[in-house]
Amino acid sequence: MRIAVVEDNQSLAKAIAYRLRDRGHAADVIHDGAVADAFLTHESADFVVLDINLPSMNGLEVLRALRARGNGVPVILLTAKGLTDERIAGLDAGADDYLTKPFDMDELEARIRAMSRRKNLSYAPVESIGKIAFDRASRTVRDGDASLDLPRRELAVFECLLEHRARIVAKEKLIDHVYGVGADIDSSAIEPHVSRLRGRLKGMGVEIKTVRGLGYLLDAVR
């Protein structure tokens, strides 16, 4: 999944992003409210971890703007210890859940898993393409009864390409999804992941096309 981490405490933001990436997610780290608002206006995210106390725009303003645009992405709000009014205001503004600082990373992961299950009550949890079925909640890829064991970065590439099925995805967008926005990674670094993924999916009724100069496209074999 692609998770936006909006937190102005750089050490905490880095720790959250490290844990999420270690679990195979893409994490976009943002330290400013206005930047987060612009990012969430133009980019897609599966989850948002959002602190309330941010420069430029506070977290509640970012959240209200997000919901005003009709964006229903699940949001976990990070609140200060003991401030009940802050938590209530966050839930009223459209937050799905909250965590009080300081918190344990295991609990953050558990909240994300729980929210993922709830999200999939209203969205199709499994998407099929060719002979493959992708379970969004568990992030597993299956070919019939067999599970396809994809390394986490190849899985992130597949997830991003499937999200934009039959549309061209630029290398830079794949880099953002796999490594996080702002990662100092050359666009050519994505090529080996795409190549290996293409090999693993061979014979499964899907193909990854290279659109020269533009990026990649995933679609079912016709």
C-alpha positions in Angstrom: 0.0 0.0 0.0 1.0 3.6 -0.4 0.9 5.4 2.9 1.3 9.2 3.3 3.1 10.0 6.6 2.4 13.7 7.5 4.4 14.5 10.6 6.7 17.5 11.3 8.8 15.7 13.9 11.4 14.4 11.4 12.7 11.6 13.7 9.3 10.2 14.3 8.3 10.5 10.7 11.5 8.7 9.7 10.8 5.9 12.2 7.3 5.4 11.0 8.4 5.4 7.3 11.2 2.9 8.1 8.7 0.5 9.8 6.2 0.8 7.0 8.8 0.3 4.2 10.2 -2.7 6.1 6.8 -4.2 5.9 6.7 -3.7 2.2 4.6 -0.5 1.9 5.5 2.6 0.1 5.8 5.6 2.5 5.6 9.3 1.4 7.0 11.5 4.2 5.7 15.1 4.4 6.6 17.6 7.2 4.4 20.6 6.2 0.6 20.9 6.2 0.3 22.9 3.0 2.6 20.6 1.2 0.5 17.6 2.5 -2.7 19.3 1.2 -1.1 19.8 -2.2 0.2 16.2 -2.3 -3.2 14.7 -1.3 -4.9 16.8 -3.9 -2.8 15.5 -6.8 -1.5 12.1 -5.7 -3.2 8.9 -4.5 -2.7 7.3 -1.2 -4.2 4.2 0.4 -3.8 5.5 3.9 -2.8 8.7 5.6 -1.0 9.0 9.0 -1.6 12.6 9.9 -0.3 14.7 12.8 -2.4 17.6 14.1 0.3 20.0 14.9 1.9 21.0 11.5 3.3 24.2 10.1 1.4 26.1 7.4 -1.8 24.2 7.8 -2.6 22.1 10.9 -3.7 18.5 10.5 -7.4 19.3 11.1 -7.4 21.8 8.2 -5.6 19.3 6.0 -8.2 16.6 7.0 -11.2 18.9 6.4 -9.9 19.9 3.0 -9.4 16.3 2.1 -12.9 15.3 3.0 -14.3 18.4 1.3 -12.8 17.1 -2.0 -14.8 13.9 -1.5 -11.6 11.9 -0.7 -12.5 9.0 1.6 -9.0 7.7 2.1 -8.6 6.2 5.6 -6.9 8.6 8.0 -5.2 7.8 11.3 -4.7 11.0 13.3 -1.8 11.5 15.7 -2.8 13.5 18.7 -1.1 14.9 21.8 -1.5 12.9 25.1 -4.5 13.8 27.2 -6.1 16.3 24.7 -9.6 14.8 24.5 -11.0 17.8 22.7 -8.3 17.4 20.0 -9.4 13.7 19.4 -13.0 14.6 19.2 -12.4 17.4 16.8 -10.3 15.0 14.6 -13.1 12.4 14.5 -15.7 15.1 13.8 -13.5 16.3 10.9 -13.5 12.9 9.3 -10.6 10.9 10.8 -11.2 7.2 10.9 -9.0 6.5 14.0 -6.5 8.2 16.2 -3.3 7.3 18.1 -2.1 9.2 21.1 1.6 10.1 21.3 3.8 8.4 22.3 2.7 5.2 20.7 4.1 1.8 19.9 4.9 1.0 16.2 3.2 -2.4 16.6 0.0 -0.7 17.5 0.2 1.6 14.5 0.6 -1.4 12.3 -2.4 -3.1 14.0 -4.5 0.0 13.4 -3.6 0.1 9.7 -4.4 -3.6 9.3 -7.8 -3.1 11.1 -8.6 -0.1 8.9 -7.6 -2.1 5.8 -10.2 -4.8 6.7 -12.8 -2.2 7.3 -12.0 -0.4 4.0 -12.4 -3.6 2.1 -16.0 -4.0 3.4 -17.0 -1.4 0.9 -14.4 -1.9 -1.8 -13.7 -5.2 -3.7 -11.0 -6.8 -1.7 -9.7 -9.0 -4.6 -8.9 -7.8 -8.1 -8.4 -10.2 -10.9 -6.3 -9.8 -14.0 -5.5 -12.6 -16.4 -5.0 -15.7 -14.3 -3.9 -13.6 -11.2 -5.9 -12.6 -8.2 -4.6 -9.8 -6.0 -5.9 -9.5 -2.4 -5.5 -5.9 -1.4 -6.0 -6.5 2.3 -3.3 -9.2 2.7 -1.3 -7.9 -0.3 -1.0 -11.5 -1.7 -0.9 -12.5 -5.3 -2.3 -15.8 -6.3 -2.2 -17.9 -9.5 -5.2 -20.2 -9.0 -4.5 -22.0 -5.7 -0.8 -21.2 -5.7 0.6 -18.2 -4.0 3.1 -16.1 -5.9 5.9 -15.0 -3.6 6.9 -11.6 -4.8 9.8 -9.7 -3.2 8.4 -6.5 -1.5 9.6 -4.0 -4.2 8.3 -6.1 -7.0 5.0 -6.4 -5.2 5.0 -2.6 -4.8 5.6 -2.3 -8.6 2.8 -4.7 -9.3 0.4 -2.9 -7.0 1.1 0.4 -8.6 0.8 -0.9 -12.1 -2.5 -2.7 -11.2 -3.9 0.5 -9.7 -3.4 2.2 -13.0 -4.3 -0.9 -15.1 -4.2 -0.3 -18.9 -2.7 3.1 -18.3 0.8 4.3 -18.7 2.7 4.7 -15.4 5.9 6.8 -15.5 9.1 5.5 -14.0 9.1 8.5 -11.6 5.7 7.5 -10.3 6.8 3.9 -9.8 9.9 5.2 -7.9 7.6 7.3 -5.7 5.4 4.3 -4.9 8.3 1.9 -4.3 10.7 4.2 -2.5 8.6 7.1 -1.3 8.3 10.7 -2.6 11.5 12.6 -2.5 13.8 9.5 -2.4 17.1 10.2 -4.1 16.8 7.3 -6.5 17.6 7.3 -10.2 14.7 6.4 -12.4 16.7 3.6 -14.0 16.6 1.8 -10.6 13.1 0.7 -11.3 14.0 -1.2 -14.5 15.4 -4.4 -12.8 12.3 -4.7 -10.6 10.1 -4.4 -13.7 12.2 -6.9 -15.6 12.1 -9.5 -12.8 8.4 -9.0 -12.3 7.7 -9.4 -16.0 9.5 -12.7 -15.8 7.6 -14.0 -12.8 4.3 -13.1 -14.4 5.1 -14.9 -17.7 2.3 -17.3 -18.7 -0.2 -15.9 -16.3 -2.3 -14.0 -18.8 -0.8 -10.6 -18.1 1.9 -8.5 -19.7 3.9 -5.4 -18.7 4.5 -3.3 -21.8 7.3 -0.8 -22.0 6.1 2.5 -23.6 9.4 4.0 -24.7 10.1 7.3 -23.2 6.9 7.3 -21.1 6.9 4.3 -18.7 5.1 1.0 -18.3 1.6 -0.4 -18.7 0.1 -3.5 -17.2 -2.8 -5.2 -18.9 -4.3 -8.7 -19.5 -3.1 -10.5 -22.6 -5.7 -10.3 -25.3 
